[in-house]
Amino acid sequence: MLSRTASSLYWLGRYIERADFIARLVEATVRLDVLSPRPAGEAAWASALAVTETDEAFKASGETVSQQHVARFLTLDITHPGSIVRCLDMARNNAKAVRTALTREAWTAINRAWLMFNGRSSPGGAMATLNLVEAVKTEARGFEGAIHRMLRNQTTWFIRLGQAVERADNTARLLDVKYHLLLPEGERVGGVVDRDQWTTILQTVSAVTAYRWLYSEGLKPANVIDLLIARPELPRSLAASSEETLEILNLLAKRTGLHGEADRMARMRQSRLAKTRSGEVITSGLHQYLQAFNAENNLLHDAIGRQFKFG
């Protein structure tokens, strides 16, 4: 496989995963803001910008932090690369470059999602925003289903590799920002707003039901942290994403003969995660742990590019 083809497939996976994550984040923040007993307001939307690392770009726009402005910025704004529409545009461009390697179902899911956003200027109110991001999630699931029904070869492996690397990055940033989101003045730890914020984290990674299955003592921050870091049963946990990354690199090594720095980094990370205990992470510093994880994930991304000559 040509290196530019591998690169397009890898980035296709990353951009589709990123668009899906932003859609889930916007949905969860809308629900936190609108459906909670006390609307979360500015703090929740500011945290959504921080999770997607678009806070500086939003500040430069001159808009005030509100549901209307931030929801549009994260969904339909074409002036920065952190919006859903830009992610879908870049995913579609990469898909066009490898069109013959994709099935009709995979291409249709990408193209249909892109067409939903093409030419739109406003997501509308809360319900319209929820409908829009739900449509994105539906097409992302359709794309993922199409990939799993394709031949299990280098095409699908590079797409899945991009998805796994992106998923690890998203989950780490979500947990880092939300954990350090200050409660509004007058709210207590363990109160309604605090519980709603932790529920928002679980909703963003589709883990509300999983949490109830695995933990019987009610909603506790330490358990949410444990679930998102160390439980490989949860597909969006750091452990599961790292495990999938290593698995796919092993498959590519067997097929292509390309084996090197990225494989070693992935093995070392997976070995450390298998020994990770969330209680120790919290005690030693969750923020520092997650910052180090994402720095390592970025280095792994760079190593993958060098190993497969993405350029």
N, C-alpha and C positions, 0 to 999 in steps of 0.2 A: 504494500500500500504506500502511495506517495505521502511524504510528510505533510504536504499542504492539505491533503484529504483527511489525514488523521487529525490535523489541527482543527479543521472545520467541524468534524464530528465531535471532537472534545468540547469545543466552544459552543456548539449547538446544545450539547447536554447541559453545560453550565448556564447558558442564558435561559433555557426553558425552566430549569430548576429555580433560577433566580426570580423569574417572572411569577412562578407559582408561589414562591415564598413571600414575595411582596404582596401578592393578592391575599394570602392567608393573614399576613400582618395587618393589612388595611381592614380586612373583615373583622378580625379580633378587636382592633382598636375602635372601630365603629360601634361594635357591640358593647365594649367596655364603656364608651362615652355615652351611648344612648340608653342602654338597657340597665345599667347599674342604678341603685337607689339614688346615688349622688353622681351626676355625670363627671367623668374624669377630666374632660376639658383639655386645657392647654398642655398639662403635664403628660398625658397619654400620647397626644399627637407629637409633642416634642421628642418623646422617647422613640416613637416610630421613625422619626427622621434620624435619630442617633443610631438606631439599629441598622438602618440602610446606609449609614454614612453619607447622608445627603443634607445634613443640618446646615453646613456652610453654604451649599448651593442654594438652599431655601432662603437662608438669611440674605443672600445677595439678591434674591428676587424682590425683596422689600415687602413681601406679604406678611400679614399677621398669622400667628399660629392658631389655626382653627380647623374644624373638621372639613369645611368646604375647601379651604385653600390647600391644606396638606393632602387631603384625599385626591384632589386634582393633580397636585404636584407629583404624587407617587404613582398615579395611574396614567395620566394623559399628557403630561408635560414633556415636550420633545427637546427641551433645552439642556437636559442633563442626562447622563447614562444610567441613572438609578431609578427610572420610571418603568412601569410595566410596558408601555408602548415602545420604549427604546429597547428594552430587553427582547421583546417579540420581534422587533425590526431586525436586530442583530442576529437573533436565532433564525429568522427567515432567510437572511442573506447567507448565513452559513449553510442552511438547508438547501438553498438554490445551488450552492457550489458543489454539493454532493447529491443532487437530486436523484441520480440514477442508482445510488446506493440505498435509497429509502423506499419503503413500500408506499403505495398510494395512501393508505390509512395514516401513516406517520406524517407524510407531507400535508395531507388534508387538515389534520389537527393543528399543525403550525399555521397554515395559511388561513384557516377559519378564525383562529384566535387573533391573528394580525388584522384581518378584515373587520373584526368587531371594533377595533380601535382606530382604524384608518379614517381620518377626517373628523373624528369626534373632538369636541372642545371642552365638554364638561361632563363629569360623571353624574351630576344631578344631586338630589338629596341623599339621605342615609339609605333608604330602601333601593334607590337606583344604583348607588355605589355598591351595595351588597349584591345586587343582581349582576352587575358588571364583573365584579371579582369572582363571583360564583361561576360565571361563564368561563373565565380564564382558568379556574381550577378544573372545570369539566374538560376543557380541551387539553390541559396538561396531563390529566389522567388518561385521556384518550391517546395522547402521544406515548405515554409510558406503556400503556397496554399494547400499542402497536409495536413498540420496540421489543417487548417480551415475546411477541409472536413472530418476529423476524428471525432469520438464521442467526445462530449463536456463533458469530465470527467477529473479526476485527471491527467491523462497522458498529455493531451493537456494543462491543466492549469499550470502544473509545467514547461513545455517547454516555454509557453508564459510568465510566471513569470520571468524565466531566461532572456528571450529576452528583457522584459521591463526594468529590472534592468540594463542590459548591455547597452541598448540604451540610457538611461538617462546618464550613465557614459560617453559614447562616445560623445554625443552632448555637454555636459558640457566641456569636455577636448578640443574638437574641437574649440568651441567658445572662450575659455580662451586663448589658444595658438595663434590662428589666430588673435584675437583682439590685442594681444600684440606683434605681429610680426612687427618689425621695417621696414619701407619702405627703399628701397635702397637709397643711398646718391644721392641727386639731384632730387628725386621724391617728388611731393607735395601731401598732403592730398586731396582727391577728384580727383586726376589725374587718368591716365589710369591704372597704376600698382595698385594703391589703389582700384580702382573699380574692377579690375580683381581678387584681393585677396578676396574681399567680395563676388564676384560671385562664387569663388571657394568654399566658405563656403556653399552657397546655393546649388551648384551642389552636394556637398558631401552628403547632407541630402535630395536630390531630392526635393528641395523647390523653384526652379527658377520660375516655373509657379504659385505655390501657392503665392509667394511673389507678383507677378504681379496682381493676383486676389485681394489680400487683401490691397495692398498699391498702390496708384495712383500717388504719387509724385516722382517716380523714385527711384533709388537705394540710400538708406541712411543707414549708419551703425546703427543708433538708431533703425530703423525699423527692420533690420536683427536681432538685439539683442532681440527686442520685440517678433518677430516671433519665435525665437528658445527657448525663455524662457517661455513666458506667453500665447501663442496662442494654445489652446487645439485642434484646427482644424488641426494642423500639426502633423502627427503621431510621428515624431521624436523630437518634442519639449519636454522640461523638464516637462511642464504642462501635455501633453498627456501621456508621459511615466509614470509619477507619478500617474495619474488618472487610467491608465491600471493596474499598480501594485496594487493599492488599490482594484480595482474591482476584480482582480483574487484572492487576499488574502481573500476577502469576500466570494467568491465562494468556496474556499478551506475550510474556516471555517465552512460553512454550511454543506459541505459534510463530513469533517473529525472530526469536533468538536474541532480542534486545533485552538485556538485563544489566542493571547497574545501580547508580546512586539512588534513583527513585525507589527501587525495590528495597534497598537497605534502610532507607528512611522510613518507609511504610512498615517494615517489619519491626523496627525499633519502637515506633510509635504504638503499634498494636500491642507489643509486649508490655510497654509501660501502662497502657490503658487497662490491660487485663489485670494488673496489680493495683489499679487505682481504687481508693476508697473515698467516697464523697465526704465523709466526716473529716478526713485528713486534709482534703482540698479546702474545705471551708475554714478549718482551723489555721492553715498556713496562708490562706488568702485566695479566695475564689477569683477575684479580678485578675490577680497576677497569673494564676493558672490559665485562665481563658485567654489572656493576652499572649501568653507564651504558646498556647495551643495554636492560635490563629497565625502567629508569626511562623511557627513550624509548618503549618498548612500551606502558607504562602511559599515557603522554601521548597516544600514538596511539589507544589505546582510548577515552580521554576525548574526543578529537577526533572519532572515529567517532560517539560518542553525540550530540555537538553537531550534527554534520553531518546526521545522519538523525533528529534530534529524538527520541532515545530517552527523554529526560526523566530 
